[in-house]
Amino acid sequence: QVQFVESGGGWVEPGGSLKLSCVASISLFGSFVMGWYRQAPWKQRDFVVTITTGGNTDYADTVKERFTISRDNAKKTVYLQMNSLKPEDTAVYYCYMRSPLGNSHWGRGTQVTVSS
């Protein structure tokens, strides 16, 4: 069973930055697509970004130019650097993993709150 340890969430003022981390307890971490989704209060869970095993990235339009995903396969960790944060970025952020067979796994989430 895959387990994730997410960290880095918290409160920040608009325009500020946060960096999320997600450590996955799984072998062959480098074989998995990793990413982040988020869910704001009373809304559905939305796609934020993914990164493939080869390092190709795909961002939601709402976060392009502000968020950057990266991965360290040796540390089994995926990161999300979030800059120029806006109040509408407030949400629970979930670490995401997709296996080569297409199975999806989710972390428990970390809260990000952007307010003045």
N, C-alpha and C positions, 0 to 999 in steps of 0.2 A: 504494500500500500504506500502510495506516495504521500509524503508529508512536506509541508512548506512552513518555513519560518519567515514571516514578513515583518519588516521593521521600517522605521523612518517616517511614519505618518505623524501628524500633529497639527498644531494651529500655526497659521502664518498670516501676515497682513497681505492685502493685495499688492502685487508686484514682487512679492518675495519668492523664495525658492525652497524646495524640499527635495531630498533624494530618498527614494524608496529602495529597499533591498528585499530579495526573496531568495532564500537558500532552500534547495530541494534535496530531500534525502532519497536519492535514487541513483542507481548506477547508470552508466551510459547517458549521462545528462546531456552530452553534446549531440545526442541523436534526436532530441526533442525540440520542437518549436516552443518558444517561450513568449510570454507577453503579459499584458495588463488589461484588465477591464475595470470599469467603475460603475457604481450604482449610487445615484443621488436619492435623497428621501422621496418616496412616493413615485419613483421612476423605475423603468426597467434597467437591467444591467447592460451597459454599452461598451462596445469595443473602444479601446484606447490605442493599443499598439502591439505588434508582434515582431519577433526577430527569429529568423530561420537559423538552421544549423550552420548555414554558410554566411550568416551575418546580414542577410537582406532584411530590410525593415519595411513596415507598412504602418502608417500613422493615420488616425482619424483626422479629418480636416480641422476639427476644433482644437487640436493640440499641436499641429505642425508648426515648426519653427520655435516652439516653446519647450517641448518635451523631447528628451533623448533617451532611447533605450540602449542598453549594452549588456553583454553577458561575459562571464568569466567561467569557462567550462571547467577549469582546474578547481575552482572554488564552488562549482555547482550553484552559481549565483547569477541572478539577473537583476539589473538595476534600472531605475527610472529616475532620471534627473528632470525635475520639473522647475522651470523658470517662468518668470512673469505670470505668476499664478493669479487667477481671477476668482471672484466669489462663485462663479458658475462651475469652477473646478471642484468645489466642495462635494465630496462623495466618499464612500467606502471603496478603496482600491483593492482589487483582487489579483493575486498572482495567478497566471494561467499557464498550463502546459498541455501540449498536444503531442501524442505519440505518433510514430510513423504509421501506425494502423488507424489513426484518426481518433483515438480515445482522448477525451478531454479530462483534465484534473484542475481543481481550483483550490486556492488557499482560503483561509478564513477571513482575510481582508484586514486592511488597516485604514483607519479613519484619517482623512485629510480635510481640514476645515480652513477656509480662506475668508477672513473677515477683518474689518477694521475695528 
